Amino acid sequence: MKKIFTLYCALLFTYVASAQTNLTLPPNAKENVQDTIKKPEDSKNKSIEPAPEVISLKETEYDFGKIPQGKPVTHVFTYTNTGTTPLVLDNVQASCGCTTPEWSKDAIPVGATSKITVGYNAMNDGPFTKFITVTYNGKQTKQINIKGDVWKTPTTSAPENSGLGTLKNQY
């Protein structure tokens, strides 16, 4: 039974692999197809122009420099609607949870200016670079980033005096 089944599968596979479809077109269909195919000569003289900038950011990167650990910091990114229609920021997404963006959900009229406030919670020490993706007018995006260096704060408000313990023991 297994041999018959294997033979049947092999024949079926051979038949499917060698099958071809003959497509017959009406006599005038070939001409219609040729008319709809874009010829390379047609696109040679046309230059592809980039889409006009709709949002103009005053700056795309901000460096906080050295900041103390545990102290949240913020920066305001200013942008202008340079398009021909009102601008809507659909989303402003940070690359991690320690960065929090805030922005206006209202449409920004042509030529008007608005702001994106970005906060950073400096809990971990060391250098950082965080990316924020701005999505506007549907699917267009821009990227801004913040960076800096968080220095570790001392565990006590003043350095410990090792001689203090000796003084306390004497009295």
N, C-alpha and C positions, 0 to 999 in steps of 0.2 A: 504494500500500500504506500509506503514511504517513497519507493522508487517511482511509482506512477505520479504521485503528487509532485515530486521534484521535477520530473520530466515535464509535467503540465506547467509548472511555474517557469521553467526554462523556456518553453515554447511561447508562453504568454509574454515573458520579458523580451524575447527576440522580436515578436510581432510588434510590441509597443515601441521598441527602440527603432525599428525600421519603418514605422508608419510615417507617411508624409501627407500633408494636406495640399490638395490642388485648389487654388483659389482662382476662379475665373471672374474677370471684371468686365463690365459692359464696355463697348468700344470707346465711348467718350470719357470713361472714368479715368483713364490714363492721363488724358490732357488736364482734367480737373485736379488730379493729384499733383501734376507738375506745376500748376499755377499756384498751389498753396505752399509748396516747398520754398523756403526762403533761400535765395541764392547768396553766396558769400560776397559777391560784388556789391549787393545792396547795402551791406553793413560796413563796407570798407570806408566809405566817406562819412559815416555818422560817428560822431565822438560821443562817448558815454560820459555824461556829466554827473558828478556826485550830487546827492540830494543836499539841498541847502540846510545849513545849520539852523536848528529851531531853538536850541538852548545854548546860551553863552555863559559859561561859568567864569567868574572873576579869577578863580584859582582852582586847580584840580588836586593840589596836594598841600597839606599843612604839617609843619614839623613843630611839635610841642617842646622840643628840646628835652632838657632834664626835668623830670617831675618827681615829687616824693611819692613813695608807695602809700596806697590807701587814700590818696586825694583824687577824687574824680575831676576831670577837666573837660571843657567844651570848646568848640570852635564853630563859627558861623560861616558857611559857604554861601556866597551871594551869586544869584544867577538872574539872567535877563531873557525874556521871550523875544527872540529875534526872528521868529517865523511870521507867517501871514494870518495865522489863526490862533485862537486862545490855546495856551499850553496847560496840560494837565499832567501832574506827576502821579503816575499810577502806583508806584511803589518805590521805596528807598530801603534797600536791603543791605544790612551789614554782614561781614564775613564771619562774625562770631557774636556771642551773647554779651561780651564785655563792651561792645560798641552799640550805642543807641541813637539812631537818627530820628529827628522830628522835622516835619515839613507841612506845608499848607496843602490841604486836599482840594482847595478851591481852584478854579480855572484862572490862570494868569493871563490878563489881556496882552495884546501885541504891544511890545515896547516896555511893558511893566517889569519891575524887579521884585524878586522874592528871596527867601532864604531857606537853607537847610541847616539846622543846628545838629551837630554831631557831638555826642558825649562819649567819653572813654573812662571806664572804671579801672584805675591803675592799681589793681590788687597784686599782680605778680611783678617781681622785679626783673629788670633786663630790657633790652631793646625790643621795640614792637613796630610793626607795620600792619595796618588794618585797611581793608578795601571796602568801599561802599558803592553798590551798584544802583544807579538812578534809572528807573524805567519810566518813560514818558510817552504820551500820545500813542498808546497801544503797545508797540513792540520795539521802539527805539530805546537805546541805552547809552549811558555815559558812566564812567567810573571815576570816583574821587577817592583819595586815600589820606590817612593820617598816620603819623609816625612819631617816634620819640624814644626816650630812654627813661625807664623808671628806676630810681635809685632806692635801695633798701633803707628804710628808716630804722633807727635804733630801737631796741625793745624797751628801753627805759627813757625817761625824759632827760636824764643827765647821766654821765658816765659814773659807774660805781666806784666808790673810794674803798680800796682794799684796807686801808688803815682804820676805817670807821669801826670795823668789827673788833679790832684790838682796843680801841678807845672804850667801846661799850663794855668789854670784859674787865677793864681796869676799874670801873666805877660801879 
